[in-house]
Amino acid sequence: MTHDLSGTDDAELIDYHEVYETNKVMLSTELINSFSTGDVRKESDFIGPNRIPYKHVIPVNERNSVPDRNLHYKHFRLAEQYLIYAEAVLPSNAAESMRVLNILKAKRGAELLTAIPDKSEILKERRRELFAEGLRFYDLKRLSAELNIVVERKDGKVLTPNSPQYIWNVPKEETNSNPYIK
């Protein structure tokens, strides 16, 4: 992903930390409690004192004199690749899936798996590892029907499997300008 929109009108849409701060969005208690006791992802470098994610703050260092909150870097983290691989290999080699998940969990100080995981366990680990990175929507879109996941929000709205809210409509001007899109 490339998030170098700091000089555009779209910068605030991409700057997750600002979105969390501005809208006072907090991580759910359920997510916070899903981390193992020794899991480094639960420490203050990732989650602030009010449960605001600090994952995207670039601290002061020799190259910048103030904390930088814009996501101006390309990233595809190794952890994400481990999670993709674990999910892909699960149907044909569940032991390998568990081995790879345990590599990631060991690096984070989390409790290791002692039993073969299922797809829902991998999804839970993706949620813990990739929170505030903009991938949860796509995980739910991809797996909610298979795992029968129903998302209930605090405001009472419910997002059910195969909900039309998981669909990004193609803008009418795009379909009008391309004769190959029906």
C-alpha positions as CSV (number, residue, x, y, z in Angstrom):
1,M,0.0,0.0,0.0
2,T,1.2,3.5,-0.6
3,H,-0.2,6.2,1.6
4,D,1.6,9.4,0.5
5,L,-1.3,11.7,0.4
6,S,-0.1,14.2,2.9
7,G,-0.1,17.0,0.4
8,T,-3.6,16.3,-1.0
9,D,-7.2,16.8,0.1
10,D,-7.4,13.0,0.9
11,A,-4.6,13.1,3.6
12,E,-7.1,13.1,6.5
13,L,-8.9,10.1,5.1
14,I,-5.7,8.1,5.1
15,D,-4.2,9.3,8.4
16,Y,-5.7,6.8,10.7
17,H,-4.3,8.3,13.8
18,E,-6.0,11.6,13.1
19,V,-9.3,9.8,12.4
20,Y,-9.1,8.0,15.7
21,E,-8.2,11.2,17.6
22,T,-10.7,13.5,15.8
23,N,-13.6,11.1,16.0
24,K,-12.7,9.8,19.5
25,V,-12.8,6.2,18.2
26,M,-11.4,3.7,20.7
27,L,-10.4,0.1,20.3
28,S,-13.1,-2.2,21.7
29,T,-12.6,-3.8,25.1
30,E,-13.1,-7.2,23.4
31,L,-10.1,-6.5,21.1
32,I,-8.0,-5.3,23.9
33,N,-8.8,-8.4,26.0
34,S,-8.0,-10.7,23.1
35,F,-4.3,-10.0,23.4
36,S,-2.2,-12.4,25.6
37,T,-0.7,-11.0,28.8
38,G,2.9,-10.8,27.4
39,D,1.9,-9.7,23.9
40,V,3.9,-6.6,22.9
41,R,1.1,-5.4,20.6
42,K,-0.8,-4.5,23.8
43,E,2.0,-2.2,25.1
44,S,1.8,1.6,24.9
45,D,3.8,1.9,21.7
46,F,0.8,0.4,19.9
47,I,-2.2,1.3,22.0
48,G,-2.4,4.6,23.9
49,P,-3.6,5.2,27.4
50,N,-7.2,5.7,26.2
51,R,-7.1,2.7,23.9
52,I,-6.3,4.9,20.8
53,P,-4.0,3.1,18.4
54,Y,-0.6,4.8,18.1
55,K,0.7,2.3,15.4
56,H,1.1,5.0,12.8
57,V,2.9,7.7,14.7
58,I,6.5,8.1,13.5
59,P,8.4,9.2,16.6
60,V,11.0,12.0,16.8
61,N,14.3,10.7,15.5
62,E,17.4,12.0,13.7
63,R,15.4,12.5,10.5
64,N,12.4,14.3,11.9
65,S,12.1,16.7,14.8
66,V,8.4,16.3,15.5
67,P,6.1,13.2,15.7
68,D,4.8,12.6,12.2
69,R,1.3,11.2,11.8
70,N,1.1,10.9,8.0
71,L,1.3,7.5,6.5
72,H,3.9,8.3,3.8
73,Y,5.5,5.0,3.4
74,K,5.0,1.8,1.4
75,H,4.3,-1.2,3.5
76,F,3.5,-4.9,3.2
77,R,4.5,-6.3,6.5
78,L,6.0,-9.7,7.0
79,A,3.4,-10.4,9.6
80,E,0.7,-9.9,7.0
81,Q,2.5,-12.3,4.7
82,Y,2.6,-14.9,7.5
83,L,-1.1,-14.5,8.1
84,I,-1.9,-14.8,4.3
85,Y,0.3,-17.9,4.1
86,A,-1.2,-19.5,7.2
87,E,-4.7,-19.0,5.8
88,A,-3.8,-20.3,2.3
89,V,-2.0,-23.4,3.5
90,L,-4.6,-24.3,6.2
91,P,-6.8,-26.6,4.1
92,S,-3.9,-28.7,2.8
93,N,-1.4,-28.5,5.6
94,A,-2.9,-27.4,8.9
95,A,0.3,-28.2,10.9
96,E,2.3,-25.8,8.7
97,S,-0.4,-23.2,9.2
98,M,0.0,-23.6,13.0
99,R,3.8,-23.5,12.7
100,V,3.7,-20.2,10.9
101,L,1.1,-18.6,13.2
102,N,3.3,-19.7,16.2
103,I,6.3,-18.0,14.6
104,L,4.3,-14.7,14.5
105,K,2.9,-15.2,18.0
106,A,6.3,-16.0,19.5
107,K,7.7,-12.7,18.0
108,R,4.9,-10.9,19.7
109,G,5.2,-12.6,23.1
110,A,1.7,-14.0,22.7
111,E,0.6,-17.5,23.8
112,L,1.4,-20.1,21.3
113,L,-1.2,-22.3,19.7
114,T,-1.3,-25.9,21.1
115,A,-4.0,-27.1,18.7
116,I,-4.5,-26.8,15.0
117,P,-6.2,-23.5,14.2
118,D,-9.3,-23.0,12.1
119,K,-9.9,-20.0,9.8
120,S,-11.7,-18.1,12.6
121,E,-8.5,-18.2,14.7
122,I,-6.5,-16.9,11.8
123,L,-9.0,-14.1,11.4
124,K,-8.7,-13.2,15.1
125,E,-4.9,-13.1,14.8
126,R,-5.2,-10.9,11.7
127,R,-7.4,-8.5,13.8
128,R,-4.9,-8.4,16.6
129,E,-1.9,-7.9,14.3
130,L,-3.4,-5.6,11.7
131,F,-5.7,-3.4,13.7
132,A,-6.0,0.2,12.4
133,E,-4.3,-0.7,9.1
134,G,-7.5,-0.6,7.0
135,L,-7.8,-4.3,6.3
136,R,-10.6,-5.4,8.6
137,F,-13.4,-4.4,6.2
138,Y,-11.9,-6.6,3.5
139,D,-11.4,-9.5,5.9
140,L,-15.0,-9.4,6.9
141,K,-16.2,-9.0,3.3
142,R,-14.1,-12.0,2.3
143,L,-14.9,-14.3,5.3
144,S,-18.2,-13.1,7.0
145,A,-20.4,-15.5,4.9
146,E,-18.1,-18.5,5.4
147,L,-17.7,-17.9,9.1
148,N,-21.2,-16.5,9.7
149,I,-19.8,-13.3,11.2
150,V,-22.4,-10.7,12.3
151,V,-21.0,-7.4,13.3
152,E,-23.1,-5.5,15.8
153,R,-22.2,-1.9,16.4
154,K,-22.8,0.1,19.6
155,D,-25.4,2.3,17.7
156,G,-27.5,-0.8,17.1
157,K,-26.7,-1.2,13.4
158,V,-26.0,-4.8,12.3
159,L,-23.7,-5.9,9.4
160,T,-24.7,-9.4,8.4
161,P,-22.9,-11.8,6.0
162,N,-23.3,-10.8,2.3
163,S,-24.7,-7.4,3.4
164,P,-24.8,-4.9,0.5
165,Q,-22.8,-2.7,2.8
166,Y,-19.8,-4.9,1.9
167,I,-20.0,-3.8,-1.7
168,W,-18.2,-0.8,-3.2
169,N,-20.4,0.4,-6.0
170,V,-18.7,1.5,-9.2
171,P,-19.6,5.2,-9.8
172,K,-22.1,5.9,-12.5
173,E,-19.7,8.1,-14.4
174,E,-17.2,5.2,-14.6
175,T,-19.8,2.8,-16.0
176,N,-21.0,5.5,-18.5
177,S,-17.5,6.2,-19.7
178,N,-16.5,2.6,-20.3
179,P,-18.6,0.6,-22.8
180,Y,-17.3,-2.7,-21.4
181,I,-18.8,-2.2,-18.0
182,K,-22.4,-3.2,-17.8
